[in-house]
């Protein structure tokens, strides 16, 4: 509990921990007016449009009670930048709404440090927001720009398209399992993967390059297969996924195959991009992979829709199609309202 001397008023809080940090950045030309007025102003460039995304993080639901505030500030913005990346947008600015149990200056200093470290990394300016007293809740709305008509939507996947993912999957879920004492990891292994849970990397440059090759895309926040279903539903198609192709880190590969598949297929908090593209784009995708020094893995195919509900067929390493009973646990994604 913060002492009385740790407390600070709302406007002093904004000025000290957020406006000062925002003013220290060099806002992009698209930001006409930032913090200090009733509204921020954004001026999109000619023939460009604005992408907008909002994410909310609630203590005890999306992060541990007492979580490191610096890491929390970093992740709160990172997950929004990941959404912009999925549509091929370049970040330009964000707003922050923050509910705090108390205005603890030490907590705010660490939180704003993490927040502005990633904001500066992606040249994304804080342009407004609000603060109030209440259970710890962080809500960020991020804005990005992209050429008109070039947004990568979820609705463009077509039968015959390849399905790809960036990076590796399942490490964030493995770190969570270790922190919950569900799985025993060595201290070295945990240190190597814990950043995947606390400091995910938004694939902004990948999203920008995918504008010309991807037919559909999204970021993986609630688990690969559960999120992939959003593309299938929007595009009215089905999919085939080969579990042995799911990219996994060396740390995850130390676990048994059931844990590997479970965490990589539906673990959540990966914040990698899943995208579809025609098979004629494979060479272009390999070139993008090389230019970004980022692994891009072909994990399956888009197929014709067979029934009313979309379907994902899963195949094991020996080419055998998994039964519905075997498939069901892997298709369960994170539910914000589940117990």
Secondary structure, 3 states (H helix, E strand, C coil): CCCHHHCCCHHHHHHHHHHHHHHHCCCCCCEEECCCCCCCEECCCCCEEEEEEEEEEEECCCECCCCCHHHHHHHHHHHHHHHHHHCCCEEEEEEEEEEECCCCHHHHHHHHHHHHHHHHHCCCEEEEEEEEECCCEEEEEEEEEEECCCCCCHHHCCCCCEEEEECCCCHHHHHHHHHCCCCCCCHHHHHHHHHHHHCCCCCHHHHHHHCCCCCEEEECCCCHHHHHHHHHHHHCCEEEEEHHHCCCCCCHHHCCHHHHHHHHHHCCCCCCEEEEECHHHHHHHHHHHHHHCCCEEEEEEEECCCCCCCCEEEECCCCCECCHHHHHHHHCCCCCCCC
